[in-house]
Amino acid sequence: MEKKFDRALVWFRRDLRADDQAALHHALRSAKEVYCAFILDRAILDALPRADRRVEFILGALAVLDADLQTLKPGAGLIVRHGVAEELIPQLAADLGVQAVFFNHDDEPQALLRDAAVKARLAAFNCALHSFKDHVIFERSEVLTAAGKPYGVFTPYTDAWRRQVTPFFLSAYPVERHAQALGTTGLATGIPRLADIGFEPAGLSETLAGGSRGAAVLLDDFLDRIDRYDEARNFPAVKGPSYLSVHLRFGTVSIRRLAREAHQRMQEEKTGGSHGAEIWLSELIWRDFYHQVMHHHPHAMTNAFRPEYDGIAWESGPAAEALFTAWCEGRTGYPLVDAAMLQLNQTGYMHNRLRMVTASFLMKDLGLDWRRGERYFAEKLLDFDLAANNGGWQWAASSGCDAQPYFRIFNPVTQSEKFDADGKFIKRYLPQLAKLPPKLIHAPWTAKPEVLAACEVELGDNYPRPIVQHDEARARTLTRYAVVKSRAVAGQAE
């Protein structure tokens, strides 16, 4: 095909791979010479704690990306700059003399504002801007109701998604065959160290690192287990999840590759396999769903998707602050909740079942605003994604795109008994409870004093007593949420 541009710049963001990358593919096909850049954006980084696992992950992913680009064409490294992307991308485009900048969509509200500002600056010297879908299978308004409206409930959305998907949407964007268009420049000088950008090590697990190469290892491992995913995914002590969420977040693995693998396994399963791949595909579709919610309802990123839920009066004052601190630090007295929060604090990861349990506990046992928990997860989660994190918290709060009513309240003890029956996960993060028998480890306060003493557990000393009683908290929650019903009735009367 005839090249439209002499030179182009690919701006990498949350798509840190050199394979099946939409913007890179289109730039290589459209320009005679293509440069690649990533900005360590101070508009994002300056607000982070100085030890942040995500920054470590990004630098590791950039090192792999840089090496992969140079493998595709020697000398074609990644240009990495530390500063404000809104200023540096137009400056790089001008310095390199490119006629176009290519990047992949990011529909987070702040990202859209940044991209609009970059577009305006590029337009000042007639530099074109081209953006592409890469982070999801279907985005924005690609999956709509028969009336042309965005879906507000997941089940009909996933039905429409599955009807609409074809091999075209799951096909890869080839890069290697077009790699000769990669440009070489003295501006690519390697990847900075943490200290170079004002950060320090935070303890990133090797199993969750490694950029696109680390993602490939995890994917190969998961594909050997995918047929059992539906059975294993809910048990935090079992190797059930794919552990690819952080790689999806930063684009070190292609969503098309994952969906394609799941779809192909589903076809094979028709001959008698399990439906683990189908359940996993459903989780990927949830991700698409939450991103289209963010696009159509940006207000939901800061307020309840259903406005009536903003009328809930959450607990406040010193007592509420003490409850929140205990939740954050894993000192609630409910072992599964505490072990989950310690997993988050120590590793930057939390099992999905436990995300639901801890979120429900914060809102419906402690009576605290879901936004507080959402912000805490945003600070701690290695795989933090605004759309998915917000969607998950509003699902637990019953205030989001969800047909379930507000009285969905998880019982932290029965959840523990069901999904960590032997207490293996609890013991991993709460070793002081390791000697308790399985029947007691889920609710230590029910054990007789002599049993606690024999097991070396001292409630109020080496493990806290429950900070709330679940049954009493449940009753308070039903009263608190009653405002939702009353407002809905009032709205109907109007």
Buried (B, 14 or more C-beta within 10 A) or exposed (E): EEEBBEBBBBBBBBBBBBBBBBBBBBBBBBBBBBBBBBBBBBBBBEEEEEEBBBBBBBBBBBBBBBBBBBEBBEEBBBBBBBBBBBBBBBEBBBBBEBBBBBBBBBBBBEBBEBBEBBBEBBEEEEBBBBBBBBBBBBBBEBBBEEEEEBBBEBEEBBEBBBEEBEEEBBEBBBBEEBBEBBBBBEBBEEBBEBEEBEBEEBEBBEEBBBBBBBBBEBBEBBBEBBBBBBEBBBBBBBEBBBBBBBBBBBBBBBBBBBBBBBBEBBEEBEEEBBBBBBBBBBBBBBBBBBBBBBBBBBEBBEBBBBEBBEEBEBBEEEEBEEBBEBBBEBBBBBBBBBBBBBBBBEBBBBBBBBBBBBBBBBBBBBBBBBBBBBEBBBBBBBBBBBBBBBBBBBBBBBBBBBEEEBEBBBBBBEBBBBBBBEBBBBBBBBEBBBBBEEEBBBBBBEBEEEBBEEBEBEBEEEBBEBBBEBEEBBEBBEEBBEBBEEBEEEEEEE
